Amino acid sequence: MPTAAAPIISSVQKLVLYETRARYFLVGSNHAETKYRVLKIDRTEPKDLVIIDDRHVYTQQEVRELLGRLDLGNRTKMGQKGSAGLFRAVSAFGVVGFVRFLEGYYIVLITKRRKMADIGGHAIYKIEDTNMIYIPNDSVRVTHPDEARYLRIFQNVDLSSNFYFSYSYDLSHSLQYNLTVLRMPLEMLKSETTQTRQESFDIFEDEGLITQGGSGVFGICSEPYMKYVWNGELLDIIKNTVHRDWLLYIIHGFCGQSKLLIYGRPVYVTLIARRSSKFAGTRFLKRGANCEGDVANEVETEQILCDASVMSFTAGSYSSYVQVRGSVPLYWSQDISTMMPKPPITLDQADPFAHVAALHFDQMLQRFGSPIIILNLVKEREKRKHERILSEELVAAVTYLNQFLPPEHTIIYIPWDMAKYTKSKLCNVLDRLNVIAESVVKKTGFFVNRPDSYCSILRPDEKWNELGGCVIPTGRLQTGVLRTNCVDCLDRTNTAQFMVGKCALAYQLYSLGLIDKPNLQFDTDAVRLFEELYEDHGDTLSLQYGGSQLVHRVKTYRKIAPWTQHSKDIMQTLSRYYSNAFSDADRQDSINLFLGVFHPTEGKPHLWELPTDFYLHHKNTMRLLPTRRSYTHWWTPEVIKHLPLPYDEVICAANLKKLIVKKFHKYEEEIDIHNEFFRPYELSSFDDTFCLAMTSSARDFMPKTVGIDPSPFTVRKPDETGKSVLGNKSNREEAVLQRKTAASAPPPPSEEAVSSSSEDDSGTDREEEGSVSQRSTPVKMTDTGDSAKVTENVVQPMKEVYGINLSDGLSEEDFSIYSRTPISAFSQDNIYEVQPPRVDRKSTEIFQAHIQASQGIMQPLGKEDLSMYREYIRNRYL
């Protein structure tokens, strides 16, 4: 007989930190203050973290006696009542984690919380305030001059701004995942929960919930999905040391809940957004994807509907729907060094086999199943290529990947130029989005934890019978997910997600028997409440990534926004512009430090000295070559000695492999250069150590005018090249100054430029050429020590480069080899014989037409030309 299951409620919900000279004592209790645990933190270690957890569950009386003995034993004089030996430092509600910079460790505690939502009786809290306490005693503290600066950078991540946690509900997983695990039968639970039940006390032992029939309550603790956990790095050092009740995982994003009354019946509508902690950052500094398939601005949004009349997972009615937003999974960036409101889009690396997109969609298939539906809202038609660059590359990647997927599990790609439809006065944007939303929800389905209601069986709806997903005896499961993206994944994406969520909400209400048809109309109380919830959701996510609230809202696309909305949009665009120009670099440093992407280390460059964080987020781009004194296992001295190129010359990995394999077949397996990394590299010197630093693109070494006039006979000036092959002389201070753009920022754009520079640009598209961004793409650094010498325009000797002098004459041995080798086995073959190319008739007619056009003789237009011209006029002006 299956056993009732419930999530484990953490027994540490209230904490008090006590202080002595040698130790901190962290006492944690449950909400009723009947069960206690104690952590002992050593303060005599200047740089190490020593924590002792006895894993014993204390009663209230035992804790009082323990604290009394500690107070008595740490007094200056035994028996003296005036001087206390144990001080109460702070009260808290949870431990965020432990962090160390260049000195000792800090402990981060949650000191204020606020309840934001309730799901099945499980409270979700928002962090309101935190306290950061230095652990080592002042007598053993080893000071460092840069410690205070790292502390300020770390505290720039405002933990009181949209960070959430729960003591009993796993916020990193969806409701479908959490309730599916709870419905596992007893046979599968016994082996998984025996150890957990032995280590943790039963929170229900005083409630008398063990029935006479042999059934019981088992606690379930699933591992969090670390992609959406933001303090995983802070808890990693104590994860294997302390009891799991001390581990409190937090998420970043949005959480909101509204109450809807349907004829007096309370229904809770909850919206939870989980922001990914992988490749996290700000708007222009984090674009596209990293080498592991994690994309920028990736957020999983889940809408949960529950009947509040019965607040229980086992007896209540619950439904949820999940959708995802995220940047286009390609290697791309935007240059912000020119301080333009709309920087040009640059594809940083060629990815012909869609490697990064494959990794990204592989993650989605593992988490959500199929089908994966892509709703691409970027522009398709522009006067000059801007957003369309991303569409073309994404289509090619999806087309390539679908070759390897079964037909029933292929990735569904839906392109829709939302900005174009917004300009038109005849098209209704939301009507078109509603059609897309209907088709998407029918394919993916949604989650509900109860079977179809009897009324839906008596009066079946056509739309309900066409619903996809997976139908099980206990309800329905969502299979697959919708992935929506534009360029920024802010304004257009939020409106599209609202329309899909509105369509799913109708099906959710219908599944719970609250409406008679799965349809919801605008300007109703339910939709108005849901729209406000989604606008708060969009404003919050936009502030986190873009630095301002939404510029265009649902009312903007419905074209019912008041006339004052235009001025508000301008102010939000200005706020976004200034945030991107002046504060994004500091915010990015704070995120990198908080998430553990960068670890301060003595003797290595500091976080503010790095010209780019590219290598911190792309792990496989730093491939070290050996120093002149020692060699790694990939390379041998013979290979390095016979490399046909000098160290300080830009080389291509593909050509390097061909040259080495051609000359040294026996070292082919030892060379760690794979086909997927065939992209331009440069060799830079760091204190006599050579490393491969990836450059932005092969286009950087081509003249800027190659796109305008590709003729190889065009005269080009030396300053027209995008980048010097041998590199330009620079120092570390210049790199740091180039990275901070606030000091030399030009005045903000005019109102006309602002109105056309928002994420949902509806004006004329404009582009300007710019240099490569120091933050979003790699920057070449050269050592400025006395031993480093960089020269420009130095022509290497031919013998040094190729190994031989081509101007010397051939030796007698070479002549003898040449004389013995016949040129051809055919008698009539001659290297001087040339046959004219054969030209077909159509090509000849086209050539003659061009000649006549140059003489003023125009050819009459044919039917195809007229139809093409009419199509152009229709698309351009109508």
N, C-alpha and C positions, 0 to 999 in steps of 0.2 A: 504494500500500500504506500503510495507516495507520501512524503512528509512535507508539511508546510515549511516554506523557506522564507527567510527574511534577511535583509542586508544587515551586516554587522554595524551597530552604532558605536562610534568611537567613544571609549570611556574617558578620554581626555578632552573635555570641553571647557574647563575653567582651570587656569594656571596661576600660580603665585611663584615668583622668583625671589628666593632668599639668598642673602649674601654674607659670606665670611671672608676673612683675609685669604684663605687658601682655596675656597671652593664656592661655587654657586650650587644651590639646591633648587631644582625646578620641580615643584609639586603640582601634579595634575589630578583633577577629579572629574567624575561624571557630572551630569547636570543636577542630579539630586544630592550630590556631595556625600554619597555613601561609599564609593569605591575610589581609591587613591593609588597613584603610582608616583615614584620619585626618581629623578635623574640627578646624578652627581657630576658636576663639570669642574675639572681641575683648572685652577687659575695660576699655577706656578710654572706652567710651560709657556715660554714667550711666543712660540710659533706653531706649536702642535696642539691639536684638539684631542683631549682625553675625556671621554664620557663613559660613565659606568651606569648601567641599568640592571638592577638586581631582578627585574621582571616579577617582583612580588606585588601582590594586590593588598594594600593596606586598608584597614577600616579607619573611620574618623578618629577614634580613640588612639589607635596605634600611631597615626601621623602626629597627633598632638604630643604624644610622649616622645617621639623621635625628634621633633623640633625643640621640645623642651630640653632634651639632653644635649642637642647641638648648641643651643643658646648657652647652657651652663658650661659646657666644655670649652667654648671659645671666648669666655670673658677674660679680661686682663688679670683679675684676681679671683680666685675661686671663692664663691659664695657672695661676691659683691653684687648688689642689686642695681647699683647706679649705672654701670657700664654694660650695655647689652652686647652679647657676642654674636647674635644673629639678627641681621637687618632685613626687613621686607623691602625689596627693591622695586618691584612692579607687579601689577596684576595683568593678566592677559587671557586671551581666548584661543590661542593656537600658536604654533611655531611655524614661521615661514621657512626658516632654514638657517644655515651657518655659512659665512663667507669670510674669506681672507684675501688681503691685497698684498702688502709688502711687510706688514708687521704681524700681529696676532689675529685670532679669529674674532668675529662679531656674531652675536645671536640676534635674529630679527623676530620680534614678537608682535602678534596682533593685539592691540590694546583697545580697539573699538570696532564694533560690528553693527550691521543693520540687516534685519530680515527683509529679503526682497521677494521671495516666492515660496510657495509650499507645493510640493509634488508628492501626493500620496502620504501626507503626514511627515514628509522629510523636508526640513527647513533648508533654504538656500540663503546664505548670508553674503553681504558685500563688505569688504574691508573698508573701514572708515578711517582708521589711524593705526600706525605701527610705531614701534620703538626699537632702535638699534643700539645694542649694549656691547661695549668692548669687554672681552672675557679676561685676558691676563691682568694680573695685579700691576699697579704702577711701579712696584719695586723691581719687577722683572721685565718691564716693557722695554723693547729695543726700538727706538724711534727711527723714522725714515722721513726725509723731507717731502716726499711725494705721496705720503699716505693720505694727507688731508685732501689732496686733489682727487685721488681715486674715490674717497668717501663721498665727495660732492657729486662726482659723476654717477656713482651707484645710486645715490638718493635722488637723482633727477628722474628716475623711474618712480612715478607717483603711485605707490601701492594703494592709496585711497581712491584711485580713479579706475573704476571698472575692473576690479579683481574680485573673484567670487570663490566661495568654498562651501562645502557641506560636510557635516560629520557622518552622515549615513548614506548619502546618495552620490554615486559616481558621476560627476559632472563632465568627465572627459569622454564618456560613452553616451550613446543615444538611449532614449527610453526603450526602444525595441531591444537593444542589446541587454540592458539591465533586466527587463522583465522576462526575456527569453532564458537567461541564466537562472532566474528564480524559479522557472517552471521545470527545471531538470528533475528527474525522478530520484528517489532515495538511493538507489543502487549506485548511481553515478556520483552522488554527493558524499557518500560515506568516505571514500578514499581521499576526497579533496578537502573535507572539512574536519577530519579527525584531529589532525595536528593543530589546526587553527583553534579548534574547540578546547584542546588541552592547554594551549598557551594563553588564551583569553578567557576571562570569566564570563558566564552566561548572564546577559543583562535581563533575561526574563525569568531567572531562577526564583525571584521573590514574587512573581506574578501568578505562579501556579498554572502555567500554560501547558504543561505536560499532561496529556489526556490519558484516560485509562485504556484507550484502545491501542496504545503502543505508538501513537504518532507523537512527534515532537517538533520543536522549532530549531532549525539548523541555521547557523549564520554563514553567510556567503560573502567573501571578499575577493572581488576580481581585480586583476592588475589594471591600473589606469593606462589609458592610451597616451603615451608620453609625448606625442606630437602636440597635444593641446594642453600639456601641463607646463606651467611657467616657472615653477620653483623646483623642478626635478634636479637641476644641477646643485641647488642649495641644500637639498636633502640627501644627495648622493653619498656624502661622507658619513652619514649616520644611518643609512638605510639598512645595513647589515649588522648594526650594533645595538639598536634600540628596538623595543617592541613596536609593532605596526600601529598601535594606537597613538603613538606620538607623531606619526607621519600624516600631515594634513596637506593634500595637494590642492593647488589653486589654479584657476583658469583665468584668462583675460579675454574680454570681449564685451558682451552685453547680456543682461538678464532683466526681463520685465514681465509683469503679470497683471492682467486685468480681469475683472469680474463681470460676467455677462448674465443677466437675469432673463430667463425664457419662461414667461408666465409664472414667475416666482421660483423657478428651479435654478439654483446657482450653477454656473459653468465657468471654470477658470480657463483663460487663454494665456498660455505662457510662451514667451519667446526667449530662447537661449542661443547666443552666438559664441562659438569657441574659436578664438584666434590662434592660428598655428604659431608655435614657438620656433619652428624651423625656417630659416631664411627670413626672419622677421626684421622689420625696419620701417623707414619712412618712405614717402612717396617716390621721389626721384632717385633715391639712393638704393632702393631695392626694387628692381624690375625683373620680370621674366622668372627664370628658374636657376637653381644651382646645379652642380654636377650630380647630385643625388636625387633629383626629381622633385625637390621641394620648391614651391613657387611662392612669390611674394604676395602679401595681402591675402593669404588663404584663410577663409573663415567658413566654418560649418554652422549653418543656421538651422535650428530645430524648433518647430512650433508644436506645442503640446496642448491638447484639449482634454479636460477631465471633468467629470460630473462631480461637483463638490459636495453633493448630498451624501456620498459614501466615500470617505477619504481612506481607501485601503487598496493596495495593489492587487490583492487576491479577490476582493469582492467588488471593487469599484470598476468604473468604465473609463478607459484611457485610450487616447489615440495620438499619434505623432506623425510628422512629415519632416524630412530632412532634405536640404539642398545646400549646395556649396558654391562659393565664389572664389576666384583666384586669378592671378595674372596669367597671361598667355605663356604656356610652358615652352619657351624658347630661350636661347641666349640673346637677350636684347637689352638695351639701355637707352637713356636719354641724357644728353649733355646739358648740364646746368651751369657750366662755367660762363656761358655767354649771357646769363641772366635773362633769357627770353621767357615770356609767359608760356610759350608752347615750343619746347626744345625739339629738335629733330630726333626721330627714332632711328637707332642704329642696331643692326644685327652684328653682334660682336664676334660670333663664331659660326662657321658653317657646320651644320649637323645633317648631312645627307641621309643618314640612317635613322633619324629621329630618336637618338639615344636618350636624350633627356626627357622627351615627351613619353617615351615608352616607360621609363622609370616612374614618371608621375602617374600615368594611367594604370600602371601595375599596382601602385598603392591604392588607388581608388577602387579597382576591381577586387582587391583583397578585402577592403573595408565594406563596400556597398554591394558588390556583385554587379551583374549586368542587367539592363543596358546602361552604359555611361552615355549621357546625352549632353552635348556641348551646345550651348546657346551663345553664339558669338555676335555681339552687338556693335563691333567696330565698323567704321565707315568702309564701304565698298567702292564708292566712286568719289574721286577727289581730283581737283585740277592738278595738284602735284602730290605725288605719293607721300603719304604720311602714315596714317593708321592702316592703310591697305597693305603695307609691307607685312604686317603681322598676320592679316587674313590669308595672304597667299602662302606664307610659310606654314601656318597652322593647317590649312587644307592639304598641303603636300604631306605634312607629318601624319595626319589622320588617315589619308589615303594609303600611305605606305604601311602603317601599322595594321590597318584592316585586312591586309593580305594574309596576315598570320593568325587571324582570329576566325573562329567558326562563324558562318553567316548569321546564326541566331544570337551571337554575342558581340557583334561588331559595334564599334563606337559610332553613335549617331551624331551627325554634325548638322546644326541648323544655323546658317548665317542669316542675319537680318540687320540691315542698316537702319538703326533706330533714329539716328540724327537726320537722315534723309526724309523719313516719314514725318518727323517732327516739323520740318520746314513746310511740308505740303498742307494746304488748307482743306483739301478734300479728304485726306486720310485721317482716320482715328487711330492713334497709336495704341491705346489701351484695348480697342476691339481686336486689333491684330495680335497683341500680346495675349489676350484671352483665348484666342484660337490655338496659339502655341501652348499655352498652359494646359488646356484641355487634353491635347495630344500627349503632353509630357506626363501628366498625372495618370492618364490611362495606361501608359507604358510601365511606369514604375510602381503604381499603387501606393498604398500608405499602410501604416501600422495601426491596428486596433486589437485590443486584448479580449474581445468578446465576439461570439458568432454573430452573423447577420440577424437583425431584428426580424420578428415575425411579420411586421407590417411591410417590410421590403420584400418578403416572400409572397404575401398576399397581393401587393400592388408593385410588381417589379418595374423598375425604371430602366429604359433602354441604355442610358449612360452607365448605370450601375452594372449591368450585365457585361459591358465592354471593358470593365476595369481590369487592369493588369495586376502585377504583383504575385504573391504566393498566398493561396487560401489554405489554411490549416484548420483543424477541428476547433481550436480555441480562438480563432479570429483570422486576421490577415497580416501579412508581412510585406514591408516595402523591399523590393529588389531593384537595385540600380539607383541612380541619383542623377539629378540635373546639375550641371556645372555651367554657371553663367559668368561671362567675362566681357568687359569692354577694355579700354586702355587702363584706366585707373581702378576699375571695379568699385566705383562709388555711386555716382548719381544714376546713370542708366541702369546699372546692375541692380541697385536697390529697388527701382521701380519695377523692373522685370521680375525680381524675386517676390515683390509684393503681389503682383498679379498671379503668379504661380501659387503663392501661399493662399491667396483668396480663393482660388479654384479648389485647392486641397482642403481648405477650411469647410467649404460646402460639402464635400464628400465626408469629412470627419463628422460634421453635425448630422448628416443623413445616416451615417453608420451607427450613431448613438441614439437614433430615433427622435431627434430634436426638431427636424424639419421634414416636410413630406417629399421634397425634391432636392437633388444636389445642385441647387442654383442659389447664388447670392447676388443681389442687386446693389449698385452704388447708392449712396445717400440713405442707407439704412443704419440703424444704431450699431448693429453687429459689424458692418464693414467700416463704419466711421471709427469705432473703437480699435479695430484691427489695423486701420490705416495709421492712426496715431501711434500705435505700438511699433509699427514698422518704420515710421519716420523717426522716432526716438532711437530705434535700432540703427537706422542709416546715419543719423547725426553722430552717434557715438563712434561707430566704426570709421566714419569720415574724419573725425577729430583725431583718432588714433593714428591713422595712416596719412591723411592729407593735410592735417593741421587746421581744418575749418569744418563747419557743418555742411550739410548738403547744399549744393547750389541750385539744383533742379529737383523738385519734389513731384509727388503724384499729381497734385493740383496743377503743376506747370504743364505736364503732359496731357492732362484733361482739358487744359486751356480755360480753366475757371479761376486761376490765381488772380488775386486783386492787383490793381495797378501799382501798389506799393511794393509788390514782390520783386520787381525788377531792380529797385535800389537795394533791396536786401541781398539779391543775388550778386550785385556788384561788390557789396561789402564782404560777402563771404569769399568771393574770388580774390579780393585784395588780401584778406586774412590768410587764405591758402597760399598766395604768392609770397607774402612776407615770411610765413612759417617755413616754406620750402627754401627761401633764400638765406634766412638768418639763423634758424634754430634747428634745422633738420640734422646737420652734422653732429651737433652736441647730443641730440636725442638718439641718433644712431649709435654713438659711442656708449651712451648709457644702456641701451638695449643689449649691445654686444657684451658689456661687462656684467649685466644682470643675468643674462642667460648662459654665461660661461663660455661664450664664443671666444672671448679673449681672457687669458689668465696672466695677470702681472707677474713678471719674473725678474729677479735681480740680475742685472747685467745685460738685459735685452731691451730693445726699444719700447718706450712707453706707448700707451694707447693713443695719446694725442700726437705722437711723433710719426705714426703710420700715415703715409699718403693715401692709402686705400685699405679697405677691409675685404678686398676681393678674395685674398688667399685664406682668410678666416672662414669664409662661407663655402669656398670651393676647395675641398680637402685634397683632391687628386691633381691639382695644378702645380703644386710645389714638388718637383722631382729633382732631388739633389744629385748633382754630379760629384765625383770624388775630388778631394783636394789634391794638391801636387805632392803631398806627403803620404796620403793614405787613400785606398781605393775601396769602394763598396763591392758587394758580391755580384752586382749587375755588370760592372765594367772591369776590364783587365788592363794592366799597364800597356800591353801590346796594342790594344784597340785605341787607347787614348793617344799613344805615341804616334800612331799612323793615321790619325784623323786628318783628312785632306783640307780642313778649314781651320782658320785661326780661332782662338777662344772668343775674342771680342767681336766676332762678326755674326750677324744675324743669320740663322740657319733654319731650314725647314725640317721638321721631324721625319717626314716621308722621304725626302732626299737623303737625309742622314742615314736612315735605315738601309736604303738601297745601296749607298756607297759602302757602308760597313759590311753588309751581307755579301756584296759582290766581292770584296777583298778578303773578308775573314768569315768563311762559312762555318768554321768551328765555334765561333762566338755568337752565332745567331740566337741560340736559346738563352744566352745570358743578357741580351740587350732588352731592357724593359721599356720598349716603345711600341705601343699597340696601335692598330689601325684606327681606332676611334679617337686617338689623340693626335692624328696627323694634322697639325695646325701650326702656325708660325710660333716659334719660340726665340728667345734671345738669351744670350749668355751674359750674366752680370757678375761682377766681382764683389764679394762681401768678405773682407779680411782674408784674402787668399783662398776663399772657398767659392767654387763656381756653382751656380744653381740655375735651373731653367725657369725663367719668368715669362709667362705667357703674355703676348701682346694683344692688342685689341682686335685687329683684323688684318688680313692680307692687303686690304685696300689702303691701309695706312702707308704702305711702301709704294703705292702707285701714285702717279701725278693726279692732282685734283681735277684736272681738265680731261681726264680719260673718259669720263662719262659724257662729256660734251663733244669731243672730237677724238675718237679712238684711233685715228690714223697714226701709224708708226712714223710717218714722215712730217708730223707737225712739230714745229720748233717750240720748245718749252723752256721757260726760264728756270734757273736752278732753284729759286724760292717757291716754285709751284709744287714741289713734292710735299706730301703730307707729313713725312717724318724722316729724319736723317737715318741712314742705314747704320752708321757707326755710333749713333747716339749723340745727344747734346750734353754739354757739361752742366751739371746741376748739383746742388747740395741739399742736405736734409732740411735746412731752415727754409729754403725756397719751396720745397715740397710741402712743408707744413703751411706756409703762407698761402700757397695756391689752393690748398684744401679749404681754408676758411674764406668764404666769399662775402662775409658780411661787411668787412672793412672797405671793400671797393665796390659795393653794390650800387648800381645806377638807380635813378629815381624810378618809382613804380610806373607801370604802363598807363596809358591814357584810358579813358572810359571806353573808347571804341575798341581798344586792344583787349581790355579786360573782359568785355562782353563776349569776345570771340575766343578767349583763352581758357575758358572753363572746360571741365572734363567732358561735357556734352556740347561741344562746339557746334553752333548752328550757323555760323557766319562763314566767311571766305577762309579757306585753308591757306595758311602761309607757312613757309619753311625757310630757314636760313642755315647755311653750313656752319658747323661749329667744331671745335676740337673735342677730343675724347675726355669724358668726365673723370676727374680724379677719384671720385668715390664709387662710381658704379662700374668702372672698368679698370683693369690693371694699369699701373704706372711704373715705368722703368726707373729704378734707382741705381745710382752709381756711387761707389764709395769715394769719399773726399779726403781720404787719408793721404799721407805723403807718398805711400807706395803706389797709389792709383794714378795712372796717367791716361788721359783720354785725348785722342787726337781726331780731327775731322778731315775728311777728304784726303786720306792717306792711301795711295795706291800700293797695294801689296805686290812684291816681286812675283813674277809668273812662276818661278821655280818653287817659291815658298807656298804658293796657293795650290798648284797642280802637281808638284813633285818633279816636274821636268820643265825644261825651257823649250817652248814650241818653236822659237825662232832658230834654234840650232838645226843643222842638217841631219838627215837620217844616217844611222850607222850602216856599215857593210852587212851586218847580220840582219838588220831590218830590210835592206834591199834584197838580200837573198831570199827572205821569207816572201817578200812581195813578188819576186820573179817566179817563184814556184807555185803561187796561187793564181789560177786562172780567174779572169773577171767574170766570164759567163760561159756556159756550155753551149749556147746558141750561136751559130755562125753569123747570123744577120743582126745580132744584138749590138748596139753601139750606144755608149753613154752620151754621144752628141746628137743622136737622132731624137727629134721631138715631134709628136703628132699633135695637131691642133685639137682642142676639145670639141666634142660634139654638142651642139646646142639644139634643143628642140624648137619646134615651130612657135609655140606660145611665148617662149623666152625671146625669140627674135622679134616677134610682133611688139612685145612690151618695150624692147630696146629701141625699135624704130619709132614707137609712139613718143618715147622720151626725147629722141632726136628732133622729131617734128614739133614737140611742145617748146623746145628751146628756140625754134625758128618762128614761133607764133602760130603754128598750125595746131589747133586743138581738136581732139577726137570727140565725137558725139558720145554722150553718156548712154550706157546700156541699162537694161532693166535692173541688173544687180546693183549698179551704182546708184540708181534712183532710189531703190528700196533701202540701201544702206544710208543714204542721205536723209531719207524720211525718218528712219529709225533713230538717227543721231539727233535730229531736230525734236523728235518726240521725247527722247530721254533728257535732252538738255534744257528745253524751254517749257515743255508741257507738264 
